[in-house]
């Protein structure tokens, strides 16, 4: 199914497009909080960004997400900040904190120490990733996320989430080899795959069908990225090889200096993505918040995901 909801102001939707849009709009009332959500944050590197992060975490906490994840970089300082954020979430909130952990450039002893420390703090779920290849890629005892998954499962019975790529990982030789790599991670002990962001629901659903045909026993959670900075997205999409549909270029045209309208469009697109996927049986969604709460909160509220404070 194509994504028919957003059209440019100069284009009148066809009767079929309008009928589908109306059908999907009716579904929003039926969701009533039936979707499950999780949120991703990144560790801040300035006092101002730290303030923004914790304000966002506190605003989103009442929505009772399944978990919140915190990204993890290759540099030692970034790793330390990730650890600090995870520790504070555990101490000061009721949220389930899930750290990202990458293995490129790390020794087996370092991975063991980090994992044991997290386990001792009550962490039971880790997002296991290879990490970006850099000049020091030959260093360390691990080369692939599969190795990291296997090691973590050896240490403790962690729940392991890994990355999945509906539009194929940029370094993969083919879609088939990329799927085979995901299968290796599942065989090593991963139980959940969180997808790279995407804007074609059809591509995600085709990927889900491919996983099913390969008998991949894993929960596949779509990653949702609300887009407020379209020029920045274009640069990032080139790096990740995520396709930006033509209709997105049209709806964001001329909005470089209009953040308010960009936010409105971003929320609409994200809501329509979720509604369409729910119609196809998807119930879990992972939001890339970029450490900003307002837009993600508004989207989740519109989808019927209400916290205790909303219900009071």
LINBEL-V716472 format. One record per helix or strand. SS is the DSSP state (h for helix, s for strand). FROM is the first residue (numbers start at 1). TO is the last residue. If there is no record, write none. Layout:
BEGIN
ss	from	to
SS	FROM	TO
SS	FROM	TO
END
This chain:
BEGIN
ss	from	to
h	15	31
s	36	41
h	47	61
s	68	70
h	76	92
s	97	102
h	108	120
s	125	129
h	145	155
s	159	164
h	175	188
s	192	197
h	201	213
s	219	224
h	230	240
h	246	251
h	259	279
s	284	288
h	293	302
h	308	311
END
